[in-house]
Amino acid sequence: MKDATDGPSPYVMSKGMKFPKDGHFITGKLRTALRDNRYEAKEANNVLKLVRDEDTVIELGAGIGFMSTLLATRRKIHNVFAFEANPALIPYIQSVHKANDLTNAHITHGILGKRNGSTSFYVRENLLSSSMAPLEGDTPENCEKVKVDVLNASHVLKEIKPNILIADIEGAEADLLPAMDLTGLRGAMIELHPQYIGPEGVNAVFRAMMDAGLAYYARGSTNKVVCFRRAW
């Protein structure tokens, strides 16, 4: 039993995972959702149907490190390699991985693209709403435009050799995924953003999956979160 003199826990607990309390990131509704095991609940349920022991996972859009930590603690995966464009989130994700004693979860600041370079990224007051595209209502007071490294997607995939892809990249999925060689994947979970990419973008994502030999997996999909598998 915890001694009363120990004081409050420095962590918010969610699904057995530790998330360091941070007044900038883990506040309000997000903190409550984590505590109630509601944060990304459908996504978590879907991805655990997809990922198996021994998988190697690449995650595009790491958020607060929830998905990479979930997979590294719930499955005996080889590794999960997460990429996040928002520079403000990197230290927090590292702290989440450290708090959960993970050695098979890795975070890289940057995004994948057709070739090495850099691009603009828009960091907003609500960090989880930050994106690569400017939005109506952005002002210097509520949005900071920063430069982010673009890493050659082909080189990254050849180095990592993932067999599972997870992507939540705020609308960039329609441009990025069709440009990637996804033929080495056994499965993928993609969060679509139709409000940004429209029907043409949604079709482009599905076409990229089909070209890679992956089929829509209904049992692992929920609304905008869609899963694909090579075999059911």
C-alpha positions in Angstrom: 0.0 0.0 0.0 1.2 3.5 -0.8 2.3 5.5 2.2 0.3 8.6 2.8 3.6 10.6 3.1 4.5 9.7 -0.4 2.3 12.4 -1.8 0.3 12.4 -5.0 1.5 10.3 -7.9 3.5 12.2 -10.5 1.7 10.2 -13.2 -1.7 10.0 -14.8 -2.5 6.3 -15.3 -4.2 5.0 -18.4 -4.6 1.3 -19.3 -1.7 0.5 -17.0 0.6 3.1 -18.6 2.2 6.0 -16.9 1.9 9.5 -18.4 3.9 12.2 -16.5 1.7 15.0 -15.2 2.4 18.1 -17.2 0.5 21.3 -17.0 1.1 22.1 -20.6 0.2 18.8 -22.2 -1.9 16.7 -19.9 -4.7 19.0 -18.9 -8.5 19.2 -18.6 -10.4 16.8 -20.9 -7.2 15.0 -22.0 -6.3 14.2 -18.4 -9.8 12.9 -17.7 -9.9 10.9 -20.8 -6.6 9.2 -19.9 -7.8 8.4 -16.4 -11.1 7.0 -17.6 -9.3 4.9 -20.3 -11.3 6.8 -22.9 -8.4 8.4 -24.7 -8.0 7.0 -28.2 -10.0 4.0 -26.9 -11.3 2.9 -30.3 -7.9 3.3 -31.9 -6.3 1.3 -29.1 -8.8 -1.5 -29.5 -8.3 -1.6 -33.3 -4.5 -1.5 -33.2 -4.3 -4.4 -30.7 -6.4 -6.5 -33.2 -3.8 -5.7 -35.8 -0.4 -5.8 -34.1 1.2 -9.1 -33.1 4.2 -10.1 -31.0 7.5 -9.8 -33.0 6.1 -7.0 -35.3 8.1 -4.0 -36.2 5.9 -0.9 -36.2 6.4 2.6 -37.8 4.1 5.3 -36.4 3.6 8.6 -38.3 2.3 11.2 -35.9 3.2 10.2 -32.3 1.0 12.6 -30.4 1.7 12.3 -26.7 3.3 8.8 -27.1 0.2 6.9 -26.3 0.1 4.5 -29.2 3.8 3.7 -29.2 3.7 3.1 -25.4 0.6 0.9 -25.7 2.1 -1.3 -28.3 5.5 -1.6 -26.5 3.7 -2.6 -23.3 0.9 -4.8 -24.6 2.7 -6.7 -27.3 6.2 -8.2 -27.4 7.1 -6.2 -30.5 10.6 -5.9 -31.8 10.4 -2.1 -32.0 8.1 0.8 -32.6 9.7 3.7 -34.4 7.6 6.9 -34.0 8.0 10.1 -36.0 6.5 13.4 -34.8 6.7 16.8 -36.5 5.8 18.9 -33.5 9.1 19.8 -31.7 7.2 20.7 -28.5 6.0 17.1 -28.0 9.4 15.3 -28.4 10.6 15.8 -24.8 7.2 14.7 -23.4 7.1 11.6 -25.5 10.6 10.7 -24.4 9.5 11.2 -20.8 6.5 8.8 -21.4 8.7 6.1 -22.8 11.2 6.5 -19.9 8.4 6.4 -17.3 7.2 3.1 -18.7 10.8 1.7 -18.8 10.6 1.1 -22.6 13.7 0.1 -24.6 11.8 -0.8 -27.8 10.0 2.5 -28.4 11.9 5.2 -30.3 10.9 8.8 -31.2 12.3 10.9 -34.0 11.6 14.5 -34.6 10.7 14.9 -38.3 8.3 13.8 -41.0 8.7 11.4 -44.0 8.6 12.6 -47.5 9.8 11.9 -51.0 13.2 13.3 -50.4 15.4 14.9 -47.6 14.7 18.5 -46.9 12.5 20.7 -44.7 9.0 22.0 -44.5 6.8 24.3 -42.5 4.8 23.0 -39.5 2.2 25.0 -37.6 2.3 24.7 -33.8 -0.9 25.8 -32.1 -2.0 26.4 -28.6 -3.8 23.1 -28.6 -0.7 21.1 -29.5 -2.6 18.1 -30.7 -4.3 20.2 -33.4 -1.0 21.3 -34.9 -0.5 20.4 -38.5 1.5 20.9 -41.7 -1.2 23.1 -43.2 -2.2 26.6 -42.1 -5.8 27.0 -40.9 -8.2 29.9 -41.1 -7.9 31.8 -37.8 -4.2 31.1 -37.3 -2.5 34.2 -35.9 1.0 34.9 -34.5 -0.5 34.8 -31.1 -2.0 31.3 -31.3 0.1 29.6 -34.0 3.9 29.4 -34.4 5.3 28.5 -37.8 8.4 26.3 -37.5 10.7 24.4 -39.9 10.8 20.6 -39.6 13.2 18.1 -41.2 11.8 16.0 -44.0 13.3 12.5 -44.1 13.4 10.4 -47.2 10.6 7.8 -46.7 12.2 5.2 -48.9 15.5 5.3 -47.0 13.7 5.2 -43.6 11.5 2.2 -44.6 14.6 0.3 -45.9 16.4 0.9 -42.7 13.6 0.1 -40.3 11.9 -2.7 -42.3 8.5 -2.3 -40.6 5.6 -4.7 -41.2 3.0 -2.5 -39.6 2.2 1.1 -40.3 0.2 3.5 -38.1 -0.5 7.0 -39.3 -2.4 10.0 -37.8 -0.9 12.9 -39.7 -3.7 15.4 -39.9 -4.5 15.2 -43.6 -1.0 14.5 -45.0 -1.9 10.9 -45.5 -3.4 11.6 -49.0 -0.1 12.9 -50.3 2.4 10.8 -48.3 1.1 7.3 -48.4 0.7 7.0 -52.2 4.3 8.1 -52.5 5.6 5.4 -50.2 6.6 1.8 -51.0 4.2 -0.1 -48.7 4.6 -3.5 -50.2 6.6 -4.8 -47.1 3.6 -4.2 -44.8 1.4 -6.9 -43.3 -1.0 -4.3 -42.0 -1.8 -0.7 -41.5 -4.0 1.5 -39.4 -4.7 5.0 -40.8 -6.7 7.8 -39.3 -8.4 9.6 -42.2 -9.1 13.3 -42.2 -11.8 13.7 -44.9 -12.4 17.3 -43.8 -9.0 18.1 -45.2 -8.4 15.6 -48.0 -11.9 15.2 -49.4 -13.2 12.1 -51.3 -10.3 12.2 -53.7 -7.8 12.0 -50.8 -9.7 9.2 -49.1 -9.7 7.2 -52.4 -5.9 7.9 -52.8 -5.3 6.3 -49.4 -7.4 3.2 -50.2 -5.7 3.0 -53.6 -2.2 3.1 -52.0 -3.2 0.3 -49.6 -4.6 -1.9 -52.5 -1.5 -1.3 -54.6 0.5 -2.6 -51.6 -1.6 -5.8 -51.5 -3.6 -4.8 -48.4 -7.3 -5.0 -48.1 -9.8 -3.1 -45.9 -10.2 -4.9 -42.6 -13.7 -4.0 -41.3 -13.3 -5.7 -37.8 -10.4 -3.5 -37.0 -11.9 -0.2 -38.4 -14.1 2.4 -36.7 -15.4 5.4 -38.6 -12.4 7.5 -39.8 -9.9 5.0 -38.3 -9.4 2.4 -41.0 -7.3 -0.8 -40.9 -5.9 -2.8 -43.7 -4.4 -6.3 -43.7 -2.7 -8.5 -46.2 -4.8 -11.5 -45.0 -7.8 -11.8 -42.7 
